[in-house]
């Protein structure tokens, strides 16, 4: 529930402002999926204005999604474009004006583990739990808003990939597997940084696997500005 948004509306009402925006109502459920095929790659672009996002692997389909919301204009738009051996998926929360009431907006997505993925998420306010350790990743890009991010990449990746976390206000926790090479950097506007399981060398943190075999399977993590605190754990 987004109490801060409700408080903002209450102040507007007390000031004599007329409210004509959408109101929170009964909970609605919406489900979408994309069947598995002979895809060589897939891309997911996700834009969520406010709410709770949970993403994981393990789907027998290319992707499955369940949405629960109680502001009707917030019903997500889910589109899939298939071109040859590539799939491009987009999930968006439509923009809307102010709302009144206790708000529910929960998204749960499950991705296929076998298809190599590029994932881009743009998050507004709320929390995100991305458990992607089993997914065959090529690139992960997270644009934070206001809230919390939990990104779990612990698994056994068979190829190298890049992870970028940008901006936002709040807290981020990133969990990495120690079994592969890791190189992590953080730049500009970062508050407290807590790093476990990695050693600092100049302006970056690495593990022994990276130093022994920099051309082997590895994860390159970059954190860019604006985050109140970040915790990076390699285990």
Legacy VTK file of the C-alpha trace (Angstrom):
# vtk DataFile Version 3.0
C-alpha trace
ASCII
DATASET POLYDATA
POINTS 235 float
0.000 0.000 0.000
1.343 3.394 -0.928
0.591 5.553 2.090
2.702 8.465 0.896
0.614 8.827 -2.249
-2.598 8.620 -0.242
-1.295 11.287 2.148
-0.530 13.566 -0.784
-4.091 13.231 -1.995
-5.446 13.908 1.501
-3.480 17.168 1.674
-4.859 18.189 -1.716
-8.398 17.534 -0.529
-7.896 19.506 2.692
-6.635 22.426 0.656
-9.911 22.488 -1.225
-8.608 20.945 -4.419
-11.190 18.963 -6.358
-10.278 15.344 -7.014
-11.323 13.880 -10.359
-8.708 11.138 -10.733
-9.100 7.343 -10.507
-9.957 5.701 -7.217
-8.670 2.408 -5.869
-11.332 -0.277 -6.147
-11.645 -4.073 -6.012
-8.575 -6.086 -6.879
-8.297 -7.235 -10.498
-6.155 -10.088 -11.850
-4.596 -10.163 -15.299
-2.363 -12.937 -16.721
-0.323 -13.147 -19.926
2.187 -15.601 -21.353
4.302 -16.198 -24.445
4.798 -19.764 -25.640
8.285 -21.219 -25.910
9.833 -21.469 -29.374
13.148 -21.802 -31.160
14.427 -18.451 -30.001
18.084 -17.537 -30.109
17.570 -14.458 -27.930
14.899 -12.504 -26.117
14.576 -8.996 -24.737
12.313 -7.773 -21.958
11.666 -4.071 -21.362
9.622 -3.310 -18.267
8.302 0.025 -17.005
6.540 0.123 -13.651
5.451 3.392 -12.088
4.658 2.201 -8.573
4.214 -1.150 -6.885
5.911 -4.439 -6.131
7.772 -6.387 -8.815
8.942 -9.997 -8.533
10.857 -11.600 -11.381
12.408 -15.067 -11.542
13.297 -17.892 -13.914
11.914 -21.394 -14.168
9.123 -20.901 -16.713
8.505 -23.725 -19.241
7.156 -21.002 -21.556
9.203 -18.117 -22.868
7.575 -15.862 -20.269
4.627 -15.821 -17.895
3.181 -12.851 -16.048
0.549 -12.326 -13.358
-0.668 -8.875 -12.406
-2.826 -7.856 -9.430
-3.976 -4.241 -9.221
-6.907 -2.185 -7.965
-6.543 1.064 -9.925
-8.144 0.277 -13.287
-6.054 2.713 -15.384
-2.969 0.861 -14.114
-3.793 -2.354 -15.986
-0.426 -3.253 -17.571
0.141 -3.282 -21.295
1.890 -6.508 -22.342
3.107 -6.788 -25.924
5.227 -9.414 -27.673
6.902 -8.990 -31.038
8.381 -12.118 -32.628
10.833 -11.656 -35.486
12.484 -14.838 -36.709
14.484 -16.306 -33.840
14.168 -13.212 -31.626
11.428 -12.202 -29.211
10.903 -8.670 -27.892
8.576 -8.305 -24.904
7.394 -5.055 -23.366
5.407 -4.565 -20.163
4.271 -1.053 -19.244
2.171 0.547 -16.543
0.100 3.235 -18.292
0.552 6.771 -16.961
-2.331 8.155 -14.939
-3.183 11.085 -12.724
-3.490 11.107 -8.924
-5.532 8.399 -7.218
-7.373 8.000 -3.937
-7.448 5.006 -1.594
-5.269 2.055 -0.592
-3.449 0.936 -3.704
-2.423 -2.558 -4.786
-0.110 -3.116 -7.737
1.834 -6.389 -7.791
3.579 -7.868 -10.809
5.090 -11.354 -10.942
7.080 -12.471 -13.973
8.732 -15.815 -14.728
11.210 -16.233 -17.575
12.536 -19.254 -19.428
16.001 -20.278 -18.255
17.353 -21.507 -21.604
16.919 -18.498 -23.891
19.600 -15.757 -23.573
17.922 -12.597 -22.199
18.519 -8.872 -22.304
16.494 -7.297 -19.488
15.815 -3.582 -18.968
13.693 -2.428 -16.040
12.549 1.124 -15.262
11.155 1.324 -11.742
9.260 4.190 -10.140
8.282 3.831 -6.490
8.117 0.586 -4.533
10.232 -2.528 -4.339
11.705 -4.988 -6.804
12.895 -8.544 -6.188
14.774 -9.904 -9.201
15.854 -13.527 -8.674
17.669 -14.222 -11.946
20.400 -16.683 -10.994
18.956 -19.500 -13.107
18.286 -17.354 -16.197
20.688 -17.290 -19.180
21.508 -13.590 -19.102
23.273 -11.425 -21.688
22.669 -8.034 -20.088
20.706 -6.624 -17.146
19.962 -2.909 -16.798
18.036 -1.535 -13.831
16.891 2.089 -13.530
15.834 2.611 -9.927
13.232 5.032 -8.674
12.334 5.421 -5.003
12.391 2.273 -2.916
14.270 -0.993 -2.608
15.996 -3.291 -5.063
17.007 -6.878 -4.355
18.913 -8.382 -7.294
19.978 -12.015 -6.841
22.274 -13.393 -9.555
23.593 -16.411 -7.650
23.734 -19.412 -9.951
26.069 -21.066 -12.460
26.228 -18.800 -15.536
27.710 -20.328 -18.666
28.479 -17.029 -20.376
29.665 -13.592 -19.293
27.186 -10.744 -18.897
26.965 -7.118 -17.804
24.832 -5.633 -15.043
24.134 -1.892 -14.752
22.223 -0.189 -11.939
21.358 3.479 -12.423
20.188 6.225 -10.101
17.271 6.100 -7.732
16.731 6.888 -4.072
16.728 4.059 -1.595
18.597 0.833 -1.032
19.993 -1.809 -3.362
21.270 -5.271 -2.518
23.075 -7.339 -5.156
24.053 -10.986 -4.662
26.659 -12.518 -6.984
28.067 -16.055 -7.411
31.680 -16.489 -6.305
32.187 -19.382 -8.737
32.742 -17.013 -11.687
34.874 -13.914 -12.167
33.415 -10.686 -10.793
34.393 -7.078 -11.428
32.300 -4.368 -9.733
32.538 -0.581 -9.864
30.474 2.232 -8.326
30.501 5.856 -9.485
29.027 9.166 -8.350
26.317 9.978 -5.850
26.474 6.673 -4.006
25.887 6.726 -0.258
27.115 3.886 1.920
28.756 0.965 0.062
29.117 -2.410 1.770
30.994 -5.075 -0.209
31.471 -8.660 0.969
33.430 -11.454 -0.697
35.388 -9.176 -3.040
38.705 -7.332 -2.771
39.213 -3.718 -3.787
41.830 -3.003 -6.458
41.980 0.657 -7.399
38.459 1.821 -8.289
36.871 -1.627 -8.514
36.191 -4.760 -6.522
37.129 -8.183 -7.900
37.451 -11.782 -6.786
40.239 -14.302 -7.358
38.415 -15.923 -10.278
38.498 -12.627 -12.163
42.196 -12.109 -11.459
43.108 -15.671 -12.443
41.041 -15.769 -15.629
39.815 -12.334 -16.768
38.781 -13.789 -20.145
36.697 -16.563 -18.588
33.031 -16.465 -17.601
32.471 -13.325 -15.575
29.969 -10.745 -14.356
30.725 -7.058 -14.825
28.672 -4.930 -12.409
28.467 -1.142 -12.693
26.536 1.066 -10.267
25.989 4.674 -11.313
24.945 7.374 -8.858
21.939 8.358 -6.849
21.501 5.323 -4.608
21.308 5.923 -0.869
23.126 2.716 0.013
24.209 -0.404 -1.791
25.289 -3.796 -0.531
27.191 -6.144 -2.860
27.691 -9.720 -1.692
29.620 -12.443 -3.531
28.976 -15.878 -2.076
LINES 1 236
235 0 1 2 3 4 5 6 7 8 9 10 11 12 13 14 15 16 17 18 19 20 21 22 23 24 25 26 27 28 29 30 31 32 33 34 35 36 37 38 39 40 41 42 43 44 45 46 47 48 49 50 51 52 53 54 55 56 57 58 59 60 61 62 63 64 65 66 67 68 69 70 71 72 73 74 75 76 77 78 79 80 81 82 83 84 85 86 87 88 89 90 91 92 93 94 95 96 97 98 99 100 101 102 103 104 105 106 107 108 109 110 111 112 113 114 115 116 117 118 119 120 121 122 123 124 125 126 127 128 129 130 131 132 133 134 135 136 137 138 139 140 141 142 143 144 145 146 147 148 149 150 151 152 153 154 155 156 157 158 159 160 161 162 163 164 165 166 167 168 169 170 171 172 173 174 175 176 177 178 179 180 181 182 183 184 185 186 187 188 189 190 191 192 193 194 195 196 197 198 199 200 201 202 203 204 205 206 207 208 209 210 211 212 213 214 215 216 217 218 219 220 221 222 223 224 225 226 227 228 229 230 231 232 233 234
